[in-house]
Amino acid sequence: MSDPEATQPAGAAGYGSVLDRLVSVVRTHPATSLLLVTITVASVLTGALWNDAAEDPALYDRFGYGLPAWQDGEPWNFLTGGFLTPQLVLYAPILVLVAVVAGTYERRVGAWRTLVVVVGGQVLAALAAAALLAPFQDSGWTWAAELADRLDLGLSAGGFAALGALTAVMQPVWRTRVRVAASAYLVAMLLGSGLLWDLEHLLGWGIGLVAGPLLVGRAPRWPEWHFGRRTQRASVALVVAVFAVANLVEAAFPGNGGPFHDGGDRYQPVGLSLGVVVVALFWLVTADGLRRGKRVAWWFTAVPTVLGVVGLLAGPDSAETRADLVLLGLQAVLLAVTVGAFTARAPEGTTARVVRRLLVVLVVLFVYTVLGFVVLQDDVAPPLTVATAFEEFADRVTFSTDAVEPLTDAARLFLDSIAAVWAGAILVTLVGAMYASRRTPSPPDQDERIRRLLRDSPSTSSIEWMLTWPGTTVWFAPSGTTAIGYRVVGTVALCLGDPVGPAAERADALARFDEYCELRGWTPCLFAAGADTVADAGAQGWKAVQVGEDAVVPLPGLEFKGKAWQDVRTAINKAGKQEVVLEVTRWADCPPAIADQLRVISQGWVSDKALPEMGFTLGTLAEADDPEVRLHLAIDADRTVEGFTSWLPVARDGEVVGWTVDLMRRREGGAFRPVMEFLIGASALQFQEEGYEFLSLSAAPLAKAPDTAAGDSDQRVLQALLDLLGDTLEPYYGFRSLLRFKAKFKPEFRAIHLVFPDETALAEIGIAIARAYMPDAGPIQWARMAAELVGPSTEAAG
């Protein structure tokens, strides 16, 4: 009998799958689903979805909420009006706001609390706005009087109330960021746009901030905010970026001038234009530079801000200039207070290059403009003169009002191209200045010094020899006896292992290295650090999250006896029967025939992966070409290499006391299947015979994370990123399956951690780790990996 599902049309199966997902979403988010369905049904039944309420006053008269509704005896409108949309263009943003924010909040706190926050917050915000405006209805304050006579529709204030409540159950790092960003945005919109919904949004946000803690059983409290350098950088960047976004939104949806509009001037909406977009992009790029601590970004922000304040003070008074004066004044004060946080300097000569490039572009653009005016002088109005030509050029490069109007398409394209080319030149030059990095060259004797420290210092990590690998820069403490190896990935100084040096100096070295990174705009973090480093860093307020396990096998008394060692014993016995032996050598001592086999085996392993050979804590044959690194070969009677391992030394007080495995490669389709079990087992016996204390099967990075963490721990954010990276790479590099393989040798598992000073760069740290492991992966390889991960399994299909 055939399977009825097997004969079902593909379209029907797809329909059923979609329906199943929809049912699942409704079951897990009943409150959010109810809100979305109610908004959609109410908007359809009343016609609000396709009838613009601004053109159909009947919708506002029947359902709108605001002070007039209260005065007309229609208090129920404060509830019903929230489920209608005032314009079709606002329908999608309202649905997205409710779906994303309320849906996330519902997953955290449940359905009934979500309904209370969204619906209750909407009603209270609308009532509070009406109550605040009532005393000013006949006061002569133009802005307040106009808003007092307005009605509104929509559930957006409830959405902002839910966002405010959501921050109460966020991790502290995101709580602070969201509160700063949302508060800055809502205040900027109220001052600059000043529509009734802007006031309601701010009130709804405040209601949510108060209600959020209460709904989870605790009293509201002032947040603990440590305003250190990195927090200052993040805060200033966030404010600048939010103001840029607010200007874009205000230009797209012009308001009435805000609270400063008092009838003494005529408010002129700016409108969305190329100039507005370019200015917003300028501030967004600069904000990212501020986040990185760039001094040039501070200057790029401070100079226009101060000039803007001066210009507003000297210019004509208007509602728009008053709002801008408040916002730019606050920005200027914030920049002045935090100037000391922006210490990362661009490479020498960057400022000169920026000025020189922009001047060259300006001169070339001026010549282009003159030639264009000569050709198209009859295609513009009024007729061109030398004065109007200069004025038009100045207007175009400052993105202000144009002096002439194009009469033909060619003239319009020509005039628009002036501003477009200038805007592109500014942004490209600005991006180059923001992301130029002042790299610190490696000391010329770095390799010799770090090798000497690794041999003479107390050993704390089994992977410390990796600090000798190419691509690692070593920072030496002023004493010269402690070092930290790192590589800069983006804005993260990604350090490997523990500080190398006397135990008494490591805590001070961490503090000094942190200062060293701060001056350069980097965030330091130590990957694969041990428990002692976690303790030293924790005393300075650093955080730690476990990212893997180091598998250490003590060698004294090691015997492969008992059932637990059966796989290893079997591999060693089978090697004897097949005449496979362990051969110890070094790369420089390998005959050409052997070296060629090692290259073929390694290349075969890499070609089997969708991504290139990895780096960071995973070496290649290049790293095996080291006189102090051992190669252990599984080789048969015909001199065929069935597999090989490379071993890194671990020294203490001038003597090698243990070895750490790095490369583990087997011949594709080799005749000796248990080659890895044999290589590890035989190597352990060889090291034991030579008198070493232990061997390490190396850290299994991204193979284990803590099972639990504190409910309010910021580490959860980074832990989720690392878990995602481990899940993504597992099909290709098998970190977790490797951890299971190492368990055959009954090692002592020792936790390794990621240690970092604060949480303001958690996302950057996760991305830096991914890039460090896959430095050569390109867009095509990333896309192929993503497609394979989301695509159907071929094994399942078979």
N, C-alpha and C positions, 0 to 999 in steps of 0.2 A: 504494500500500500504506500502510495506517495505521501509525502508530507504536505499538508494543505498550505503551509506557509511557503513551501518551495514553489508552488504554482501561483502565488499571489503576485500581481503586477508590481513592478518596481515602484511605480508612482503611488500605489496604494500603501506599500510598505513605508515609503517616505512620508506619506500623509499620516500613517499611524505613528511613526516615530515622532513627528512634530507634535501630534496631538498628545502623545504620552509625555513629552517634555513640558507642554503647556499645562497639563494636569499636574505634573510634578511641581512646577513653579507656583501654581495657584495653591497647592497644598502646603508648600513651605513658606509662602508669602501671602496668606489670605487677606491681611489688612491692606497691603500695598495693591494687591489685585483688585480688591473692592474699591479702593480709591480711584484707580485708573479706569475701571469699568464705569463707575459712577460719573466721572468727568466726561468720558466719551458719550455715554448714553444721554446725559443731561444736555451736552452741547449739541447733539444731533436732534433731540426732541424739541429743543427751543430754537433751533436754527442758528445758534451762536457760532457753530463751527464754520459756517460759510457766510454768515452775515456779519460784516465788520461792525462792531458795536459803536465805533466812532461815527459811522454813517447811519446807524439805526438806533436812535436814542431810546426807542421803546424798550430795548433789552436792558439798558441801564435803569430806565424808569421802573421796570417791573422787578428786576432782580439785583440791581446794583446795591452795594453796601457803601456806607460812608455817613457823614454827619447828616446830609439831607434825608437819607432813609430813616435814621433814628428820629429826626424831627417830624417826619411824615407818619410816624407810627408803624414802621415796617421793620422791627428789629430782627425778624426771621431772615431778612435778606443777608444779614451778616453770616448766616450759615449757608443758605441756598446759593448765594451769589458766588461762593468759593468754588462751586463745581461747574462753572461756565467759563468759557474763554473769551476775552474781549476782542481778540483778532486771530485770524487763522495763522498768521505768522508766529504767534505766541503759543499756539497749541502744542507744538512739538517741544519747545523748551520747558513748558510747564510739566508735560508728561515725563520728560527725561529727568527733570529735577526731582519729581515725586518718585519715579521708579528707582533711580539710583540711590538717592538719599534715604527715602523711607524704606526701600528694600534692604539696604545695608543696616539701617537701624533696627528693622524688624528681626533680622537674623541675630542681632545681638541681644535684644531685650524682649522680643515677643510681639504678638499682634495688638493686644489691647493698649499697651503703652504707645505703640506707633499711632494708632487712631487718636489717642488722647493728645499726643504732641502735634500731629499734623492738623487735625480738625480744631482742637482746642487752641493751638497756637495761631491758626488762621483767624478764628473768631476774636480772640483776645487782641491780636495785633490790629485788626480792623477797628475794634471798639476803642482801643487805646489811641489810635490815630485820630478818630473822631473826637474823643475827649480832649486831646491836646489841642486840636484846631478850634474847638468850640469857643473858647474865650477870645479868639482873634478874628472871629467872623466879621465883625464890624470895627476892627481896630485900626484900619488903615494900612496894615502890613500887607502889601500886595500879594506876596507869595502865600502867606497863611490864609488870607481871605479867599484867594482863588482855589486853594486846595479844600477849604471848608465847604465850597459849593460843588465839589466834584464827587462822582461816584466811581467805584471800581468793581472789577470782576476778576475771578481767578484764584487759584490756590497757592500762588507763589510764596506768599508770606508764611503759609503753613510749611512749605518746603524748606524755607530758611529756618523756621523754628525747629524742624527735624534735624537740620544740619547742626544747629547750635546744641541740641540735645545729644546728637551723635558724638560730639567732641568729648562728652563726659565719659564715654566708654572707649575712646581711642587711646593708643599708647601716647605717653607724654610728648614724644618728639613730634608726632603728627598732630596732637591736640594743640600744641603751641603754634605750629605752622598754620593750621587751618584757621585758628582763631585770629591770628595776626592778619592773614590774607583776607578772610571774610570781613573782618571789621574795617580794614583799610578800604576794601572795595565798596562796602555799603556806605561808609562815610563819604567817600569820594563821589559816589553816585548821588547821594542826598545833596551835597554841596554844589555839585556841578549841574545835575539834571533837575532834581527836586520835584519829580512827579509824586503823585499820591502813593503809588506803589513803592517808590523808593523809601518813603517814610515808613510804610507798612513792613517792608522787608527788614529794615533796621530794627524795628520794634519786635517783629517776629523772631529775629536772630537773638535779641536780648532775652526774650521770653524762653527760648530754647536753652540758652546758656544757664538760666536759673532752674528750669524744670528738669534738665537732663540729670544732674546729680540726685535730685529729689526722687526721680522715678526709679533710680537704682539703689535707693536706700541710704543716701548719705547727704549731708548738708553741703551746699555750695561753699567753695573756699577759693581764696586767691591762689593762683598757680605759683609754684616755686619756679623761678626763672633765673638761671645763672647766666648773666649777661657777659659771657666771656667773648674772646675775639671771634671764634667761629660762629657763635650765636649772633653776635653783632653783624657779621658779614651776611649771614643767612637772612636776618631780619631786614636789613637795609635793602638787600636784593629783592626780597619779597615785596616790600612796600613799593619800590620803584616799578617792579613788574606789574603789580596790581593797579597802580595808578595808570600805567600805560594801557592796560586792558580796559579800565574804566573809561578812559578817554575814547577808545574805539567804540564801546557800547553807547556812550553818551552821544557820539557823533552819528551813530546809526539810528538811535532813538532819541532825538533832541527833546529836552525837557522845557521847563519854563524859566530857567535861570537860577533855581534854587532859593534858599532862604534869603539870599542877599538881593533878590529881585524885589524892589520896593516901589516900583512905579516911577521912579525918578529917571529911568533910562529905558531904552528899548532893547530888549534881549534879542540878540541875533544868533540863532543856532549856527554852529560851525558847519555841520554836515560832514558826511564821509567823503574824503577826497584822498588823492595821492599823497598830499602833504601830511594828512593825519595818519595815514597808514605808515609812511616812512618814519615819522616821528615815533610812532608806537614801536616799530621794529628797532629803531635806534635804542630806545629805552630798554627793550627786552634783551637785546644783545648786551647792552651795558650792565643790565641786572645780572646776567650770567657771569660777567667779569667781576662784579662786586661779590657774587657768591664765592668766587675763587680767590677773593682777597686781593685783586689786582689794584695797585695804586693808580695805574693809568685809567682804570674804570672809575675810580673815585674822582679823578680830575675831569673825566668826560661827563660825569654826573654833576659835580659841584659847580663847575664853571657855567654851564647852561642854567642851572638852578638859580645861582646868584644873579646872573644877568636877567633871568626871567623875573625875579623878584624886583630888581631895580627898574626894569622896563614897566612892570605893572604899577609900581609906585609913581613912576613919572608919566605914565599914560593916562588917558581919559578914564574916568570912573564908570564902571558898569557892573551889573550883577555877575557877569562872567569873570571879569578881572578880580572881583572880590573873592569869588570862590577859588580861582586859581591862586590868588595871593595866599589864602589860608593853606591850601595844599602844598604849594611850593615852599611856603614859609616853614611848615612842619618838616618837609623833606630837607630843607637847608639846615634846620636845627639838628635833625637826626644825623645828617652827614657830618656836621661839625662835632657832635658828641662822639662819633664812632671813627673819626679819622685815623686814630692809632691802630685800628684793626686791619687796615689795608696796607700791608707791608710787602706784598708780593710785587716785585718790580719786574718789568719787562726787560728783555735783553738790551744792553747798551745801544743807544742810537735808534730805538724804536720810535720815539716821539719825533725825531728829526725826519725819519723815513715817512711817517704818517703825514707830516706837514708838507714834505717835498712832493709826495705822490698826489695829495689833494690839490696842491698848487699847479702841478703839471696838468692834471685833469681839468682844472678850472680854466687854464689858459687854452688848452686844446678845445674845450667846450665853447669858449668865447669865440674862437676863430670859426668853429663850426656854426655858431649862431649868426655871426656876421655874414658868412657865405650864404646861409639859408635865407636870411633877410634880403640879401641882394637878389637871389633867385625868385623869392616869393613875396616881394614887397607889394605887389598888387593884389595879393590873396589875403590880406589882413586889413582890419579897420580898427581905429582910424589910420590914415596914411602914416607911414613910418617916418620918423625923424631920428636924428642921432640921439636925442634925449629919450624918446619913447623906446628906441631899440635898447639903450642901456637899462632903462627902467624895466622893460620886459625881461631882459636877461637876469636882472637882479631878482625880479619877482619869481622867475622860474626856479632859480637855484636856492631860494629861500622858501619855496612852496607856499607863497602867499598869493594875494589877489593879482590876476593878470592885468597888464596894461593895455594889451591889444586882444582882439578877438579874431580867430581864424574864419575865413569865408569859404574855404575849400577843404576837402578831406586831406589833401597834401599838406596844407598849412597846419591843420589840426594835428596831424601825425608828427610833423616837424616840431611844433611847439611842445607837444607832449613828450617827445623824445629828449628834449633838453633836461627836463626834470627827472625823467626816468634814468638817463645815463648818470646824472649827478647823484641821484639816490642810490643807484647801484654802486657807484664808486665809494660813497660814504660808508655803505654797509660792508662792502668787501674790505675796505681799509680798516674799519672798526673791528671786524671779526679777526683780521690778522693781528691787530694790536692786542685784542683781548686774549687771544689764545697763544700768543708768543710766550714761550716758556724759557726762563733763565735756568738752564740745566747746569748742574755742578759737575765738572769733569772728574773722572776717577783719578785718585792719586796715582802717580806713575809707578810707585812701588806697592800698589794695593795688593796684588797677588801674593807677593812675598810676605807682606805684613800679616794678611789675614791667615795665610797658611801657618805662620809662626804662632799666631794667637790660638788657632784651632788645635795645634799640637800641645801648647804649653798651658792652656787654660783648663779649668775643671769642665768636664763635658756635661752639658745639660740637655742636648738634643741629639738624636741619632741621625738627623738629616743636615747637621750643620756644615758638612763638607760641601753641600750644594752652594754655599756662599762663594765658592771658588769658580763657579760656572760663569761663562760669558754672559753679559747682559746685566749682571749684578754690580751695583755701585756700593761701596763700603764707606760708611761714615765712621770715623774714629773719634772717640771722646778726647777731650784735651789732654787727659793723662796718657793717651796712646796705648793703654792696656785694655781697653774695652771697645768693641766695635759692633755696629749693626749693619747688616747687609740689606739693601732695598733696591727696588726698581720702580720708577715713576710710571704709573699707568693712568693717564688722564690727570686728575688732580689728587690721586692717591699715591702715597709712598708706601708701596706694598713690601713689607719686610718679611723675611723668611726665618722662621725659628726664633730662638731666644737671643738676647744680646750675648756676645762672646766676650768673656773676661771674668775677673774675680767677682764672686757673688756680692761682695759688699759694694761694688761700683755699679751694679746693673740698674738699680732704681734711679740713681742720679743720671745715668746714661739715658734712660727713657725720658726723663724730664728735659734734659738738654736736647735730645733728638726731637722732641715735640716742639721746642722753641725753634730749632733749626728748620723744621717743616713749616711752622707758622709763618716765618719770614718769607717763605717761598710760595705760600698759598696752597700747600699740600696738606692732606689729612693722612697722618701716619696710622698704620695698622700692622700688627704682627700676626702672620699666618703660621699656624702649626706651632704655637708657643706652648711651653709646658706649664705645670702647676706653679712652679716657683715664680715664673714671670707673671702669671695671672695674679699672684699674691702681691708682688712688687707694684704692678700697674694698678691693682685695686686700691692700694694705699694712696694712690694719687688721683683716685676718682675715675680711672679708666674702667671700661666694661669688657666682658669676655663672653664668648659663646662657643660651645664645643663644635668643632667642624670635622672631627675624624678620630681615628684610633691609631696609635703606634703599637705594633706587635713586636714585642721583645722576647726572645727565647734565651733564657739563661743556659750557659753551656756546661758549667761544672755539674757532674753527676748525670748528664743527659744520656738516656738509654732508650732505644726504640723497642721497648718491651710492652706487652699487653695488647689487648684488643684495640685500644684507642689509637695505637700506632700502626695498625695493620696495613693501611694504604702506603705509608712510607716504607715499611719493611718489605712489602710486596714489590714496590718500585725498585728498591736497592737489589733485591734478589733477582728480579727479572733483568736488571742491567747486567748482573754477572753472567746470566745465561746467554744474553745476546752480545756479550763482550763489549758492552758500553762502559766506559770508565770516565772518571772525573779528572780533568786536566786543568791545572792552575797555571795561568800565564798573565801577561799584561799586553796591552795593545801593541806596544812597540816591539814586543818579542814574538808576535804572531807571524808565522810564515805567510807569504802572499796568498797561498792556496787557502789557508784558514781564514785570513782576513776577508777574502772575497766571499767565502761562505757566510761569514757573519753579516756582511753587507746585504747579501741576497736574503737571508733570513729576516733581517730588520726591515728591508724594503717590502718584503712580502707581508709583514705584519701591518705596515703603514697602509699599503694599497688595499687592504681588506677593510679599511675604515672609511666612512664618508667624510671624515674631517682629517686634516693633516696631523702629523705627529705633534704631540702636545709638548708643552714646556713647563716652566716653573718648578714644580717638584718632581717632574718626570723627565729623566734625561734621555739622551740619544747616544749614538755611537761617538759623536763628537766629544761628549763629556767623558766617555770611557777612555779617550786618548789622553790619559793622565798617568804619569809614572807611579802615582800612589794609589791608583785604582786597580783592583784585581779583576781578572776575568776567569770565570769557572766554566769550562766547556764540558758538555756531555758528548763524547766522541767515540765512534765505534772502531772496529778493527780495520776498516777501509779508510780511516781518517775522514769520515763523514761527520760533520757536526750536527747532532740531532737537536741541540738547543744550547743556550748559554745564559749566564747571569753575570752582571757586573756588581762589584762590591766596593762601597765607599768606606774609608777608614773613619773610626771614631776614636779620638785620642784623649788622653788625660795626663796632665803633668809630664808631657814629653814622650809618652809611650802610647802606642795604639792598643786599646783595650777591647775593641769590638768592631764589628763590620755591619754595614747596612746595605741591603740589596737595592739596586736601582733597576737596571734592565732585566727583564725576564722574557726571553724570546724562545720560541720553539719553531722547528722547521715545519713548514706547511706540508701536510701529508707525510710526515716522517714515519719511519718504521717503529720507533720506540715511543709509544703513546704516553706512559707516565713519566715523561722526561722532566717535568717541573718538580714533581715529588722527589725524583731521584736527585736533581741538582740541589734542592734545598736540604734534603736529608744528608747527602754526602758532603755538602759544604759545611753543615753543622758539625759533622764528625771531624772534618779536616780542621776546622777552626778550634774545636775542642782539643784535638791532638797538639795543635800549635800553642795552646795555653791561653787562648783569649777568653774573656769573661762572658761575652754574649754575642748574639747576632740579632739584628733587627730586620724584620721583614718589611720595614719601612712604614711610613704613615699611609693609611688608606684615606686620602682626602675626600671630603664630601660624602663619606660612606656612613656616617653616623652623626646624628644631632641629638640634643637632649630630648628625652621623652616628655618632660614637663618643664615648664618655666613659669615664673611668677605671673599672675594675671595681668599686672600692670607693667610688665617688663618690656622695655624697648627692644630687647634682644629678639623678641618674636618677629619683628619686621625683618631683620637681617637673617634670622634663622629660616624664614620662609623663602627668602631669596636663594640661600645656599641649598636648601632642600630642592628648590626648583632647578637649580643648576645641576645638582647631583642626579635628579630624575632625568633631566634632558640628556646628560652625557652617558648615563648608565648603559644604554643600548650599544654605545660605540666603544667605551673604554672600561666598562665593567668594574667601577670602583667597589661596588658592594659585593659583586661576585668574587672579586679579588680578596675582599675581607673574609668572605666565607672560606676561600681556599686556604688562607693563612691560618684559619682556625684549626686546620688539620695538625698543625705543629705545636698545639697547646701553648701558645705564647701568653705572656702577661700583657694585657691590653692597657695602655696608658693613654688617657685622653689628651688630645691636642686641641688648642683653642685659637680662635681669632680674637685678638685684643685690640681695642681701639679707644681713643680718648673721649669721644662723645658721639651722639647719635645724629648729628646734622648732616652726615654724608653716608648714611646707610646704603642708599641706592647706588651711589658712586662706588662704594666698596665692593658691593656684589658684582657690578659690571666690571670693575678692575680685576677681580679674581677670575671672571670668565675670560677676559681678554688676556690675562697672564697665562692661563692654561692653553689658550688657542690663539697665539699671537699671529699666526699666518693664515687663519681661517678667513676666507673672503665671503662676499655676499652670496655667491652662487652656492658655496658649501653650506652656509647657514640656511639658505632657502631649501636646499636638498634635505638637510637634516630635519628642518621643520616639516617639510612635506612627508617625509618618512614617518615622523613621529605622529602626525595627525592622520596619516593614511591607514588603510586597512592592513592588517597583518597578513603577510603571504602564508605564514604557517597556518593561521586560522582559516584562510581561504582554502588551503589544501586539505 
